[in-house]
Amino acid sequence: MGVRDLQRTRQRISWSLYNLKAQGYGSQGGDLTRIDRLPQPRRLEITPYVVEKSQTRSRFNGGYYAPLTTAVAADLKMGIGSGLTVGATINADFSQVDADPSALNLTAFA
């Protein structure tokens, strides 16, 4: 049974009416019907984004030239079952991979 107590107004609100003098609080609850016909929620998330990259500068007529390239990408998440979600990225930006160290030092010394 759903009951809500409002302290500031000293009210008790319940979903189904119940008798204070009757014994058994839980047995006075209402019945839910047609709950098996509820539609399944659509579990699909799409997050689009735009990535703008600056290429390495090169000399161009005595100055520097840094062209920009624009790429459109998206992250997808889709729920397949009640406990399984698949995530995917379309047109991923892996520009930071070049800056990551190729060897990982797990010793105490640098």
N, C-alpha and C positions, 0 to 999 in steps of 0.2 A: 504494500500500500504506500502510495506517495504522500508524504506529509511534509509541510513546510511551516515552521514557526517563525513569526515576525515579532522580534522582541520589542521594537519601538512602538508597535501598535497593539501588542499583546494578542495577536490573532494566530489562530492555527488554521491553515488551509490544507484540505486534503482532496485527493482526486475522487474518491468515493466517500459518500456520507457514512459515518459510523456512529454507533450509539455508545456514549460514555458509560452507561450503566450496564451494558451487556458485557459478558465475559468473552475473552478471546479477541485480541486486537487483529491478528493476521487473518482470521477467518472472515472478517468483514470487508475484505478487499474486493475490488472489482475484477471482472473477467476481461481478458484481452482476447479478441477474436480477429480472424483474418490476418494474423501476423505473418503467416507463411506466404502471403501474396505480395510482400514488400519487394520493390525492385532492387536489384543489386546495384551498388554504387559504381560509377565509372571511375576506375582508378588509373587515370592517365594524366601525366604531367608533361608539358612541353615548355621548355624555357629557351626561347630564342635569344641570341646575342650577336653583336657585331664586333669583330676584332680588327683593329687597324695596326699594321706592322710597319716599322721603319727599317729599311734595308741598310746595309753597311754603307757609310759615306764614301764617296769616291770623288776624285777631282773632276771638275767640269768647268772649263773656261776660266781657270784660275781660282775658282771657288769650290765650295763643297756642295754636293748634291745628295739629298737623302729622299728618295722617292718613297711614297707611302702606298701600301697595298691594303685593300679592304677585303675581308672574308666574312661571310655569314655562317654562323654555326648554331647548333641547338643541342640541348641536353634533353633526353627522353627518359621517363620512368613509367613503367607500366606494371600494374599488379596482375599477375597471372592466376594465382590462387590466394587462399586466405593467408598463407605464410610465405609467399614467394613474390619478389619484386625484381624486375629486370631493368637495368639501367644501361643506357647507350649514349654515345656522343657522336654527333655528325659534324664532320669538318673540324676536328679537334685542333687546338693550337698547342703544338709541342715545342715552342720556341725556347722554353726554359731547359729542355733536355740537354742542349749544348753546354749550358753553364754549370750543370751538375758535375761533381767529381766522378771520374770513371772508376776509381778505386776507393773502397771504403776502409778506413783505418779503424780497427776495433781494439787496438792496443792502448795502453795508458800514455804512450808517448806520441807526440805530433810528428 
